[in-house]
Amino acid sequence: MSSANLDSAQPGHSGKRARRLVAYLTLSFVALVSLLPLAWMLSTSLKSRDEVFAYPPQWIPEVLRWDNYSSLWTDFPYFNLWIVNSFKIVGLIVIGQLIVCSMSAYAFARLNFPGRDLIFYLYLGSMLVPDMVNIIPTYIIFSKIGWIDTHQALIVPGLASAIGIFMLRQFFLTIPHELEDAARVDGAGYWRIYRDIIIPLSGPALATLAVFLFIWNWSDFFSPLVLMNSPPNFTITLGMAFLNDSRSTDWERLMAGNVISLIPLILVYMLAQKRIVEGIATTGLKG
């Protein structure tokens, strides 16, 4: 390549590097700003009451108050139970939705039956209805069958969702039909195709949905607030409300409880991060 061609290519290459550098710096700044509330929450969880309200604000406490964490177990006897309840409820919802939503999505994506698309779009339209609208009829129904203040009231409504069916259906549409046709030649039926072909190829989409479901349901506060009455049945998010009363808020222990409740979310996301990227990249490619 001549020197003239090198000189003409150099400005374009430098401009691309400059744009990439600006993009990285912008994203780094946004990430840093997003992490500031988490850093402040962690800092507050290790402070004394006076340091919480000190001015100017103090990021690093003089003495790390680890007793803010241990006191959650000593002063709140149900704290362990709240964590166990959250894992039980969220775990059953995630497992149930993966089963129900994957079966429904398979039917909407691969089976032909009268009214399939109409039923799918009607079901998808339920996403337009806010949860606040559904909570009153849900409460009335559960009160009549005796499910108020039981974990069934939180688990059963969460066993299916329109967003879960939509995400998996879009992914199933990207799986080549040739694999399904070859399985039928070997005598496979709908169930075997679903079990041995669709599900094994849908790992990224299933992992993405599982992480989203875990985050959404672990962080849910409104449903437990309405449907749960007894402290032993509370979830961790609802139990944290015990640190507030009409006169004051125990900010340091509230932040400590929030840090503990965030640990499962961070671990789940870190373990499934690669699958999430693959799932988001491949879900929704077809309509």
Number of C-alpha atoms within 10 A of each C-alpha: 5 6 8 8 9 10 10 10 11 11 11 11 10 11 11 12 12 12 11 12 12 12 12 12 12 12 12 12 12 11 11 12 11 11 12 11 11 15 13 15 19 18 20 27 26 24 27 20 13 8 19 19 13 10 8 7 10 15 15 14 15 11 10 14 16 12 15 22 19 12 12 19 12 11 9 13 12 19 21 13 18 21 18 16 18 23 18 14 20 24 18 16 23 21 13 17 22 22 14 16 24 26 19 19 23 23 18 22 22 17 10 10 9 7 8 13 13 10 12 19 12 11 15 15 11 12 12 7 9 9 11 9 9 10 15 12 10 14 16 12 14 17 14 9 8 11 16 20 21 17 19 13 21 20 19 13 11 18 17 20 17 18 15 23 25 23 21 27 27 21 26 27 19 15 16 9 12 9 12 18 13 12 17 14 9 8 10 15 12 14 11 13 19 18 11 12 15 20 16 11 13 18 15 22 27 25 20 25 24 22 19 18 22 22 18 13 20 22 18 17 17 13 16 21 16 13 22 20 13 9 16 16 21 26 29 27 21 20 22 21 13 13 17 12 9 5 5 8 13 14 20 24 24 21 24 26 21 18 16 13 18 15 10 15 17 11 11 15 17 11 11 15 15 13 18 23 14 15 22 16 12 17 21 17 11 11 8
